[in-house]
């Protein structure tokens, strides 16, 4: 059964940021985007947490000045991909910045190989505090039923290298293999099941059936691991903090690195047993 086609939207471009400003924000100077040339100049240390300097002014995106000794831009939340079609995949990351008043220029690079030698394409994005410095790019023009490798770059710093996979153009030609997960409560234990799935090499995607996070506070439902924040999450900032905690779990992070996710909502992403009359809380 073929999945319904998703309406495609172009990657968000923030107003007032031209190409020259974007290149300065990446710390690339005159390097050319959209080609394999100049990539070594922006690979940075290649460490997952990054190490570089950043501009603390409020004009140009972070990275316009790399010599002032300020804390580096980092990718503490890893990378992820999801909702694959035969020609497109959504790519995600979050940039940790030293100054939350800044805009941050980010570039996505996609390759055919894990050595990052066969370049496919790049996408540009500028993020800021209004979206919690997250980056979400719907990247099209890809080939069906193929693994791709990707990374994000900002201020001369590279994220970890992730792997994703597009869907087959014709799903009747072969069986699809999915990893099936759900109900991921940090309060009840550990995510080693994610780690075991990440070791497999025979899957097309991970299907998460909901409850990707739980909204409870410490000790309210499961007492093995403490939550961040410690209280029940209610405000937007609470949800962002809880998502950040989940994204930094080593096993979940590794699975996001290996496969695209197809994620379905359930109640605990928002409130326990939510319905038209309200919720349990």
ZADRENKE-734716 format. One line per field, with one value per residue: chain; residue in three letters; x, y, z of N, C-alpha, C in turn. Coordinates in steps of 0.1 Angstrom, whole numbers, plus 5000, padded with zeros to 4 digits. Last residue first. Layout:
% ZADRENKE-734716
unit: A; ...
code: ALA; ...
n.px: X; ...
n.py: Y; ...
n.pz: Z; ...
ca.px: X; ...
ca.py: Y; ...
ca.pz: Z; ...
c.px: X; ...
c.py: Y; ...
c.pz: Z; ...
//
This chain:
% ZADRENKE-734716
unit: A; A; A; A; A; A; A; A; A; A; A; A; A; A; A; A; A; A; A; A; A; A; A; A; A; A; A; A; A; A; A; A; A; A; A; A; A; A; A; A; A; A; A; A; A; A; A; A; A; A; A; A; A; A; A; A; A; A; A; A; A; A; A; A; A; A; A; A; A; A; A; A; A; A; A; A; A; A; A; A; A; A; A; A; A; A; A; A; A; A; A; A; A; A; A; A; A; A; A; A; A; A; A; A; A; A; A; A; A; A; A; A; A; A; A; A; A; A; A; A; A; A; A; A; A; A; A; A; A; A; A; A; A; A; A; A; A; A; A; A; A; A; A; A; A; A; A; A; A; A; A; A; A; A; A; A; A; A; A; A; A; A; A; A; A; A; A; A; A; A; A; A; A; A; A; A; A; A; A; A; A; A; A; A; A; A; A; A; A; A; A; A; A; A; A; A; A; A; A; A; A; A; A; A; A; A; A; A; A; A; A; A; A; A; A; A; A; A; A; A; A; A; A; A; A; A; A; A; A; A; A; A; A; A; A; A; A; A; A; A; A; A; A; A; A; A; A; A; A; A; A; A; A; A; A; A; A; A; A; A; A; A; A; A; A; A; A; A; A; A; A; A; A; A; A; A; A; A; A; A; A
code: UNK; UNK; UNK; UNK; UNK; UNK; UNK; UNK; UNK; UNK; UNK; UNK; UNK; UNK; UNK; UNK; UNK; UNK; UNK; UNK; UNK; UNK; UNK; UNK; UNK; UNK; UNK; UNK; UNK; UNK; UNK; UNK; UNK; UNK; UNK; UNK; UNK; UNK; UNK; UNK; UNK; UNK; UNK; UNK; UNK; UNK; UNK; UNK; UNK; UNK; UNK; UNK; UNK; UNK; UNK; UNK; UNK; UNK; UNK; UNK; UNK; UNK; UNK; UNK; UNK; UNK; UNK; UNK; UNK; UNK; UNK; UNK; UNK; UNK; UNK; UNK; UNK; UNK; UNK; UNK; UNK; UNK; UNK; UNK; UNK; UNK; UNK; UNK; UNK; UNK; UNK; UNK; UNK; UNK; UNK; UNK; UNK; UNK; UNK; UNK; UNK; UNK; UNK; UNK; UNK; UNK; UNK; UNK; UNK; UNK; UNK; UNK; UNK; UNK; UNK; UNK; UNK; UNK; UNK; UNK; UNK; UNK; UNK; UNK; UNK; UNK; UNK; UNK; UNK; UNK; UNK; UNK; UNK; UNK; UNK; UNK; UNK; UNK; UNK; UNK; UNK; UNK; UNK; UNK; UNK; UNK; UNK; UNK; UNK; UNK; UNK; UNK; UNK; UNK; UNK; UNK; UNK; UNK; UNK; UNK; UNK; UNK; UNK; UNK; UNK; UNK; UNK; UNK; UNK; UNK; UNK; UNK; UNK; UNK; UNK; UNK; UNK; UNK; UNK; UNK; UNK; UNK; UNK; UNK; UNK; UNK; UNK; UNK; UNK; UNK; UNK; UNK; UNK; UNK; UNK; UNK; UNK; UNK; UNK; UNK; UNK; UNK; UNK; UNK; UNK; UNK; UNK; UNK; UNK; UNK; UNK; UNK; UNK; UNK; UNK; UNK; UNK; UNK; UNK; UNK; UNK; UNK; UNK; UNK; UNK; UNK; UNK; UNK; UNK; UNK; UNK; UNK; UNK; UNK; UNK; UNK; UNK; UNK; UNK; UNK; UNK; UNK; UNK; UNK; UNK; UNK; UNK; UNK; UNK; UNK; UNK; UNK; UNK; UNK; UNK; UNK; UNK; UNK; UNK; UNK; UNK; UNK; UNK; UNK; UNK; UNK; UNK; UNK; UNK; UNK; UNK; UNK; UNK; UNK; UNK; UNK; UNK; UNK; UNK; UNK; UNK
n.px: 4954; 4941; 4923; 4894; 4874; 4887; 4918; 4948; 4964; 4987; 4999; 5020; 5031; 5012; 4994; 5011; 5021; 5047; 5074; 5099; 5133; 5162; 5192; 5215; 5211; 5190; 5205; 5221; 5202; 5193; 5218; 5223; 5203; 5197; 5170; 5160; 5167; 5152; 5126; 5128; 5131; 5108; 5089; 5095; 5089; 5061; 5049; 5048; 5060; 5065; 5100; 5126; 5130; 5144; 5141; 5159; 5150; 5132; 5105; 5072; 5057; 5067; 5094; 5095; 5067; 5057; 5056; 5077; 5082; 5069; 5043; 5044; 5056; 5080; 5098; 5127; 5135; 5147; 5173; 5197; 5216; 5217; 5224; 5201; 5188; 5203; 5196; 5169; 5172; 5182; 5173; 5160; 5133; 5112; 5116; 5117; 5097; 5083; 5063; 5079; 5090; 5102; 5119; 5109; 5113; 5093; 5097; 5095; 5077; 5058; 5067; 5086; 5106; 5115; 5127; 5161; 5178; 5208; 5232; 5254; 5282; 5280; 5287; 5315; 5322; 5322; 5296; 5282; 5268; 5257; 5256; 5249; 5243; 5218; 5207; 5177; 5151; 5155; 5175; 5163; 5149; 5147; 5144; 5134; 5149; 5153; 5169; 5166; 5166; 5140; 5128; 5136; 5164; 5171; 5186; 5188; 5201; 5206; 5219; 5235; 5242; 5263; 5297; 5315; 5328; 5322; 5323; 5298; 5282; 5267; 5257; 5248; 5249; 5234; 5244; 5234; 5236; 5217; 5213; 5215; 5208; 5221; 5253; 5264; 5243; 5236; 5213; 5198; 5184; 5171; 5155; 5133; 5138; 5127; 5119; 5102; 5104; 5107; 5105; 5139; 5169; 5192; 5220; 5228; 5228; 5250; 5269; 5280; 5301; 5323; 5329; 5352; 5375; 5374; 5376; 5356; 5327; 5305; 5294; 5259; 5248; 5251; 5241; 5248; 5279; 5295; 5307; 5328; 5350; 5350; 5341; 5317; 5307; 5319; 5345; 5355; 5367; 5359; 5351; 5356; 5376; 5367; 5350; 5359; 5338; 5315; 5288; 5272; 5291; 5325; 5341; 5349; 5339; 5329; 5313; 5287; 5284; 5293; 5272; 5251; 5260; 5258; 5230; 5212; 5186; 5161; 5142; 5152; 5137; 5129; 5127; 5094; 5073; 5050; 5027; 5031; 5010; 5004; 5021; 5007; 5008
n.py: 5154; 5140; 5165; 5172; 5164; 5152; 5142; 5127; 5110; 5135; 5155; 5153; 5129; 5112; 5104; 5103; 5106; 5088; 5090; 5074; 5082; 5068; 5056; 5064; 5085; 5074; 5056; 5073; 5085; 5064; 5059; 5083; 5111; 5136; 5136; 5138; 5164; 5178; 5173; 5188; 5214; 5218; 5216; 5239; 5259; 5256; 5242; 5216; 5186; 5181; 5187; 5186; 5190; 5159; 5131; 5103; 5068; 5052; 5055; 5059; 5086; 5105; 5108; 5139; 5144; 5134; 5132; 5114; 5109; 5093; 5083; 5063; 5045; 5049; 5030; 5034; 5019; 4996; 4974; 4960; 4963; 4970; 4987; 5000; 4981; 4985; 5011; 5008; 4991; 5007; 5029; 5022; 5032; 5047; 5073; 5074; 5057; 5054; 5041; 5021; 5007; 4987; 4989; 4973; 4966; 4957; 4935; 4948; 4959; 4976; 5002; 5020; 5035; 5031; 5060; 5067; 5070; 5081; 5089; 5116; 5127; 5154; 5187; 5210; 5244; 5268; 5278; 5247; 5219; 5185; 5157; 5124; 5099; 5076; 5047; 5044; 5045; 5071; 5101; 5135; 5159; 5175; 5180; 5200; 5206; 5223; 5231; 5251; 5273; 5277; 5294; 5318; 5319; 5306; 5297; 5293; 5271; 5254; 5223; 5205; 5172; 5152; 5140; 5116; 5117; 5107; 5082; 5072; 5086; 5105; 5134; 5167; 5192; 5221; 5249; 5278; 5306; 5320; 5350; 5356; 5355; 5335; 5325; 5301; 5274; 5244; 5235; 5205; 5190; 5170; 5164; 5144; 5134; 5123; 5103; 5085; 5097; 5096; 5108; 5119; 5122; 5140; 5145; 5160; 5179; 5195; 5209; 5244; 5272; 5279; 5310; 5334; 5344; 5359; 5350; 5348; 5363; 5350; 5332; 5338; 5364; 5399; 5412; 5410; 5394; 5372; 5346; 5319; 5291; 5256; 5224; 5197; 5173; 5156; 5169; 5182; 5207; 5218; 5219; 5239; 5232; 5210; 5221; 5232; 5215; 5203; 5227; 5243; 5273; 5281; 5305; 5330; 5323; 5306; 5309; 5310; 5338; 5342; 5330; 5348; 5371; 5363; 5358; 5375; 5379; 5389; 5361; 5328; 5301; 5268; 5247; 5243; 5215; 5192; 5170; 5136; 5110; 5081; 5050; 5021; 4988
n.pz: 5337; 5317; 5298; 5278; 5261; 5240; 5255; 5268; 5285; 5294; 5267; 5246; 5243; 5253; 5232; 5200; 5166; 5149; 5126; 5112; 5109; 5093; 5110; 5124; 5142; 5157; 5172; 5187; 5203; 5218; 5232; 5246; 5249; 5239; 5234; 5260; 5266; 5247; 5255; 5279; 5269; 5255; 5275; 5289; 5271; 5270; 5301; 5312; 5327; 5362; 5372; 5364; 5328; 5332; 5355; 5365; 5364; 5379; 5385; 5373; 5377; 5395; 5398; 5381; 5359; 5325; 5298; 5276; 5241; 5223; 5221; 5190; 5173; 5150; 5128; 5110; 5078; 5068; 5079; 5082; 5101; 5137; 5157; 5164; 5179; 5202; 5210; 5216; 5238; 5258; 5273; 5306; 5328; 5335; 5328; 5301; 5280; 5252; 5233; 5207; 5175; 5150; 5120; 5090; 5056; 5029; 5001; 4967; 4949; 4959; 4961; 4941; 4951; 4986; 5005; 5016; 5046; 5063; 5088; 5099; 5115; 5138; 5125; 5123; 5122; 5109; 5114; 5107; 5090; 5092; 5070; 5057; 5032; 5021; 5004; 4985; 4972; 4947; 4951; 4956; 4956; 4989; 5022; 5045; 5075; 5104; 5134; 5163; 5180; 5188; 5172; 5182; 5181; 5148; 5115; 5081; 5057; 5026; 5013; 4987; 4973; 4969; 4966; 4976; 5001; 5027; 5035; 5030; 5001; 4989; 5010; 5018; 5042; 5054; 5073; 5091; 5110; 5135; 5154; 5189; 5215; 5228; 5225; 5221; 5210; 5195; 5170; 5160; 5131; 5104; 5072; 5054; 5020; 4987; 4970; 4982; 5016; 5052; 5079; 5089; 5109; 5130; 5153; 5185; 5204; 5202; 5184; 5189; 5187; 5215; 5233; 5219; 5206; 5183; 5156; 5138; 5129; 5120; 5137; 5137; 5113; 5121; 5148; 5174; 5184; 5190; 5169; 5180; 5174; 5181; 5180; 5185; 5193; 5175; 5154; 5133; 5133; 5100; 5074; 5057; 5040; 5027; 5008; 4985; 4962; 4957; 4960; 4974; 4980; 4979; 5000; 5010; 5043; 5060; 5083; 5081; 5079; 5053; 5039; 5046; 5034; 5007; 5005; 5031; 5051; 5051; 5064; 5063; 5046; 5049; 5021; 5006; 5009; 4996; 5009; 5004; 4993; 5012; 5005; 4990; 5000
ca.px: 4960; 4941; 4933; 4905; 4870; 4880; 4906; 4941; 4950; 4982; 4993; 5014; 5038; 5022; 4990; 5002; 5018; 5032; 5069; 5085; 5122; 5151; 5180; 5215; 5222; 5187; 5195; 5228; 5210; 5184; 5212; 5233; 5204; 5211; 5179; 5158; 5172; 5167; 5131; 5126; 5141; 5121; 5089; 5096; 5103; 5069; 5052; 5036; 5062; 5057; 5085; 5122; 5130; 5147; 5137; 5154; 5158; 5146; 5115; 5086; 5054; 5052; 5087; 5103; 5078; 5056; 5055; 5067; 5086; 5084; 5049; 5040; 5041; 5077; 5085; 5122; 5132; 5144; 5161; 5187; 5218; 5212; 5234; 5211; 5183; 5203; 5210; 5173; 5165; 5191; 5169; 5170; 5145; 5111; 5114; 5130; 5096; 5097; 5063; 5069; 5092; 5090; 5121; 5109; 5117; 5100; 5092; 5101; 5088; 5054; 5067; 5075; 5096; 5114; 5118; 5148; 5175; 5194; 5229; 5243; 5277; 5282; 5280; 5307; 5320; 5334; 5308; 5280; 5280; 5254; 5262; 5247; 5250; 5226; 5213; 5191; 5156; 5147; 5171; 5171; 5158; 5142; 5154; 5127; 5150; 5145; 5170; 5165; 5178; 5150; 5126; 5122; 5157; 5173; 5178; 5192; 5191; 5210; 5207; 5235; 5237; 5250; 5287; 5306; 5336; 5318; 5336; 5301; 5291; 5263; 5266; 5243; 5255; 5232; 5243; 5236; 5236; 5228; 5208; 5221; 5203; 5208; 5245; 5268; 5251; 5238; 5226; 5197; 5194; 5169; 5167; 5135; 5139; 5130; 5127; 5112; 5096; 5113; 5095; 5126; 5161; 5182; 5213; 5230; 5216; 5249; 5257; 5281; 5288; 5320; 5325; 5340; 5377; 5372; 5388; 5360; 5340; 5310; 5305; 5271; 5247; 5254; 5238; 5234; 5271; 5284; 5305; 5315; 5347; 5353; 5350; 5323; 5303; 5304; 5340; 5348; 5374; 5362; 5349; 5345; 5378; 5377; 5344; 5360; 5350; 5324; 5298; 5266; 5281; 5313; 5339; 5344; 5345; 5335; 5328; 5293; 5279; 5301; 5286; 5251; 5259; 5271; 5240; 5215; 5199; 5172; 5143; 5149; 5148; 5127; 5134; 5109; 5076; 5064; 5029; 5032; 5020; 4999; 5018; 5015; 5000
ca.py: 5163; 5134; 5155; 5176; 5169; 5165; 5139; 5139; 5107; 5121; 5154; 5166; 5140; 5117; 5114; 5097; 5112; 5090; 5091; 5077; 5078; 5078; 5054; 5053; 5085; 5086; 5051; 5064; 5093; 5070; 5049; 5077; 5097; 5133; 5136; 5126; 5153; 5179; 5168; 5174; 5208; 5218; 5206; 5226; 5258; 5253; 5253; 5222; 5197; 5178; 5188; 5176; 5195; 5173; 5139; 5116; 5079; 5048; 5062; 5053; 5075; 5104; 5100; 5129; 5148; 5134; 5145; 5114; 5114; 5095; 5085; 5073; 5045; 5051; 5035; 5032; 5030; 5007; 4981; 4955; 4970; 4963; 4977; 5007; 4984; 4972; 5007; 5017; 4986; 4998; 5028; 5026; 5024; 5033; 5071; 5074; 5064; 5055; 5042; 5030; 5011; 4992; 4987; 4984; 4961; 4967; 4938; 4940; 4952; 4962; 4993; 5010; 5041; 5026; 5049; 5070; 5061; 5080; 5081; 5107; 5123; 5140; 5178; 5199; 5232; 5260; 5284; 5260; 5228; 5199; 5164; 5138; 5103; 5088; 5053; 5045; 5033; 5062; 5089; 5123; 5156; 5167; 5179; 5190; 5209; 5212; 5232; 5239; 5270; 5271; 5280; 5316; 5315; 5315; 5295; 5302; 5274; 5264; 5232; 5213; 5186; 5152; 5150; 5118; 5120; 5121; 5089; 5076; 5076; 5091; 5126; 5153; 5186; 5207; 5242; 5263; 5301; 5310; 5341; 5355; 5366; 5332; 5338; 5308; 5286; 5250; 5241; 5217; 5191; 5178; 5164; 5156; 5131; 5133; 5114; 5080; 5093; 5094; 5109; 5112; 5123; 5130; 5148; 5150; 5171; 5186; 5201; 5229; 5266; 5275; 5296; 5331; 5335; 5366; 5353; 5336; 5367; 5361; 5327; 5334; 5351; 5388; 5415; 5406; 5405; 5375; 5360; 5324; 5304; 5267; 5233; 5209; 5185; 5156; 5163; 5170; 5196; 5221; 5207; 5241; 5244; 5208; 5214; 5241; 5223; 5196; 5219; 5235; 5263; 5280; 5292; 5330; 5334; 5300; 5310; 5297; 5331; 5347; 5324; 5334; 5371; 5367; 5347; 5372; 5372; 5398; 5374; 5339; 5311; 5281; 5250; 5246; 5229; 5196; 5183; 5147; 5120; 5093; 5061; 5032; 5000
ca.pz: 5346; 5331; 5300; 5286; 5274; 5237; 5247; 5263; 5282; 5297; 5280; 5250; 5236; 5262; 5242; 5210; 5179; 5151; 5140; 5109; 5118; 5094; 5102; 5115; 5133; 5148; 5162; 5177; 5194; 5209; 5224; 5237; 5253; 5243; 5222; 5252; 5274; 5247; 5242; 5279; 5278; 5248; 5264; 5296; 5275; 5258; 5292; 5308; 5317; 5350; 5373; 5374; 5342; 5330; 5343; 5368; 5359; 5377; 5394; 5371; 5369; 5393; 5408; 5389; 5367; 5340; 5303; 5286; 5254; 5221; 5234; 5199; 5174; 5164; 5130; 5123; 5087; 5059; 5081; 5073; 5088; 5125; 5152; 5156; 5165; 5195; 5207; 5205; 5226; 5251; 5259; 5297; 5325; 5337; 5342; 5308; 5293; 5256; 5248; 5213; 5189; 5156; 5134; 5099; 5070; 5036; 5014; 4978; 4944; 4956; 4973; 4940; 4943; 4972; 5003; 5009; 5035; 5061; 5076; 5099; 5102; 5135; 5133; 5117; 5130; 5107; 5120; 5112; 5093; 5093; 5081; 5058; 5044; 5020; 5016; 4986; 4978; 4955; 4943; 4959; 4945; 4978; 5012; 5037; 5061; 5098; 5119; 5156; 5172; 5198; 5169; 5180; 5193; 5159; 5127; 5092; 5066; 5035; 5016; 5000; 4973; 4962; 4970; 4965; 4989; 5023; 5035; 5044; 5008; 4986; 5002; 5016; 5030; 5053; 5060; 5091; 5096; 5132; 5143; 5176; 5207; 5223; 5227; 5233; 5207; 5208; 5173; 5169; 5141; 5116; 5081; 5063; 5034; 4997; 4965; 4972; 5004; 5038; 5069; 5090; 5097; 5128; 5140; 5174; 5203; 5214; 5180; 5191; 5183; 5202; 5233; 5225; 5217; 5195; 5163; 5144; 5135; 5111; 5129; 5144; 5120; 5112; 5134; 5170; 5180; 5199; 5171; 5175; 5180; 5172; 5188; 5178; 5200; 5176; 5167; 5130; 5140; 5114; 5082; 5066; 5047; 5038; 5020; 4997; 4965; 4965; 4952; 4964; 4984; 4971; 4996; 4996; 5034; 5048; 5084; 5082; 5091; 5064; 5038; 5050; 5048; 5012; 5003; 5017; 5051; 5055; 5056; 5071; 5045; 5054; 5033; 5005; 5011; 4998; 5002; 5013; 4990; 5005; 5014; 4989; 5000
c.px: 4952; 4946; 4933; 4915; 4881; 4875; 4899; 4929; 4942; 4967; 4987; 5009; 5033; 5032; 5002; 5000; 5009; 5030; 5054; 5077; 5109; 5140; 5170; 5203; 5221; 5199; 5191; 5218; 5217; 5192; 5202; 5227; 5213; 5213; 5194; 5168; 5171; 5173; 5146; 5130; 5140; 5132; 5102; 5097; 5105; 5084; 5061; 5039; 5049; 5058; 5078; 5107; 5124; 5136; 5143; 5151; 5151; 5155; 5129; 5096; 5068; 5048; 5072; 5094; 5084; 5069; 5056; 5067; 5074; 5090; 5064; 5045; 5036; 5062; 5083; 5108; 5128; 5141; 5159; 5173; 5208; 5215; 5230; 5222; 5193; 5198; 5211; 5187; 5168; 5185; 5178; 5166; 5154; 5123; 5114; 5128; 5110; 5098; 5076; 5071; 5080; 5092; 5109; 5113; 5117; 5102; 5100; 5095; 5095; 5065; 5062; 5076; 5084; 5104; 5119; 5140; 5161; 5191; 5213; 5240; 5266; 5277; 5285; 5300; 5311; 5333; 5321; 5292; 5275; 5267; 5257; 5254; 5250; 5232; 5220; 5196; 5172; 5155; 5164; 5166; 5167; 5153; 5150; 5136; 5143; 5143; 5162; 5165; 5178; 5162; 5135; 5118; 5142; 5165; 5180; 5181; 5196; 5198; 5211; 5222; 5238; 5244; 5274; 5295; 5327; 5326; 5334; 5315; 5295; 5271; 5261; 5253; 5251; 5240; 5242; 5235; 5241; 5226; 5220; 5212; 5207; 5201; 5231; 5260; 5254; 5248; 5226; 5211; 5191; 5182; 5166; 5147; 5139; 5130; 5131; 5121; 5107; 5102; 5100; 5117; 5148; 5176; 5202; 5222; 5216; 5237; 5255; 5268; 5290; 5305; 5320; 5337; 5364; 5372; 5387; 5373; 5345; 5324; 5311; 5282; 5260; 5252; 5239; 5231; 5257; 5276; 5293; 5314; 5335; 5350; 5354; 5333; 5309; 5299; 5325; 5343; 5368; 5370; 5352; 5342; 5367; 5379; 5354; 5354; 5348; 5336; 5307; 5276; 5276; 5304; 5326; 5342; 5340; 5341; 5335; 5308; 5284; 5297; 5294; 5264; 5258; 5271; 5254; 5227; 5202; 5185; 5155; 5151; 5144; 5139; 5132; 5114; 5091; 5065; 5043; 5034; 5019; 5010; 5013; 5011; 5009
c.py: 5176; 5144; 5150; 5165; 5174; 5171; 5152; 5135; 5119; 5120; 5140; 5165; 5154; 5127; 5120; 5108; 5102; 5096; 5095; 5078; 5082; 5073; 5066; 5052; 5075; 5087; 5062; 5059; 5085; 5079; 5055; 5067; 5090; 5120; 5134; 5125; 5140; 5168; 5168; 5167; 5193; 5212; 5206; 5215; 5244; 5251; 5248; 5234; 5202; 5190; 5183; 5176; 5185; 5180; 5153; 5123; 5092; 5059; 5058; 5062; 5068; 5091; 5099; 5122; 5137; 5141; 5146; 5127; 5112; 5101; 5085; 5073; 5055; 5054; 5037; 5038; 5025; 5020; 4992; 4962; 4965; 4970; 4970; 4999; 4991; 4973; 4994; 5013; 4994; 4992; 5018; 5023; 5030; 5025; 5056; 5071; 5063; 5064; 5043; 5032; 5020; 4995; 4994; 4980; 4974; 4962; 4949; 4943; 4944; 4954; 4979; 5000; 5033; 5034; 5044; 5058; 5066; 5072; 5080; 5099; 5112; 5137; 5164; 5191; 5222; 5247; 5275; 5266; 5241; 5207; 5179; 5144; 5118; 5091; 5066; 5051; 5033; 5050; 5079; 5111; 5144; 5165; 5170; 5190; 5197; 5215; 5220; 5241; 5256; 5266; 5272; 5302; 5313; 5311; 5305; 5300; 5284; 5267; 5242; 5220; 5192; 5166; 5150; 5127; 5123; 5125; 5104; 5083; 5081; 5081; 5112; 5146; 5171; 5202; 5227; 5258; 5286; 5305; 5332; 5347; 5365; 5344; 5336; 5321; 5293; 5262; 5247; 5222; 5203; 5178; 5174; 5154; 5144; 5127; 5124; 5091; 5088; 5091; 5107; 5114; 5116; 5132; 5137; 5155; 5161; 5176; 5191; 5222; 5251; 5272; 5292; 5316; 5332; 5357; 5359; 5338; 5354; 5365; 5338; 5328; 5347; 5375; 5403; 5409; 5400; 5388; 5362; 5339; 5310; 5280; 5244; 5216; 5198; 5169; 5165; 5163; 5182; 5209; 5208; 5229; 5246; 5220; 5212; 5234; 5231; 5204; 5212; 5228; 5255; 5269; 5291; 5315; 5332; 5311; 5305; 5297; 5317; 5340; 5329; 5327; 5357; 5366; 5351; 5362; 5368; 5391; 5382; 5352; 5324; 5290; 5265; 5249; 5231; 5211; 5188; 5160; 5131; 5103; 5073; 5043; 5012
c.pz: 5347; 5341; 5314; 5287; 5283; 5250; 5246; 5254; 5277; 5294; 5282; 5265; 5241; 5256; 5250; 5221; 5187; 5165; 5141; 5122; 5111; 5102; 5103; 5105; 5122; 5138; 5152; 5167; 5183; 5199; 5214; 5227; 5242; 5249; 5226; 5241; 5267; 5255; 5241; 5266; 5278; 5256; 5257; 5285; 5282; 5262; 5280; 5298; 5313; 5340; 5361; 5376; 5351; 5322; 5343; 5354; 5362; 5373; 5391; 5379; 5365; 5385; 5406; 5399; 5374; 5346; 5319; 5294; 5263; 5234; 5232; 5213; 5184; 5166; 5145; 5125; 5101; 5067; 5070; 5074; 5078; 5112; 5140; 5151; 5157; 5181; 5199; 5200; 5214; 5239; 5251; 5283; 5314; 5333; 5345; 5323; 5300; 5269; 5255; 5227; 5194; 5171; 5141; 5113; 5079; 5051; 5021; 4991; 4954; 4951; 4971; 4952; 4941; 4964; 4988; 5007; 5029; 5049; 5075; 5087; 5104; 5121; 5131; 5128; 5123; 5115; 5120; 5118; 5097; 5096; 5080; 5070; 5045; 5033; 5012; 4999; 4979; 4960; 4953; 4951; 4948; 4967; 5001; 5023; 5054; 5084; 5114; 5141; 5166; 5190; 5177; 5177; 5192; 5171; 5138; 5103; 5077; 5044; 5027; 5001; 4987; 4961; 4962; 4969; 4977; 5011; 5031; 5045; 5022; 4995; 4999; 5006; 5030; 5040; 5061; 5076; 5097; 5118; 5140; 5167; 5193; 5216; 5220; 5236; 5220; 5206; 5187; 5171; 5150; 5124; 5092; 5072; 5042; 5011; 4975; 4967; 4994; 5028; 5055; 5078; 5098; 5114; 5139; 5162; 5191; 5213; 5191; 5186; 5185; 5200; 5219; 5225; 5225; 5207; 5177; 5153; 5142; 5116; 5120; 5134; 5127; 5120; 5125; 5156; 5177; 5196; 5181; 5178; 5173; 5180; 5178; 5187; 5195; 5183; 5168; 5143; 5137; 5120; 5097; 5074; 5058; 5046; 5031; 5009; 4978; 4969; 4962; 4955; 4972; 4977; 4989; 4991; 5020; 5040; 5072; 5084; 5092; 5077; 5050; 5050; 5053; 5028; 5009; 5017; 5037; 5055; 5061; 5062; 5053; 5052; 5037; 5019; 5011; 5000; 5006; 5005; 4999; 5004; 5006; 4999; 5000
//
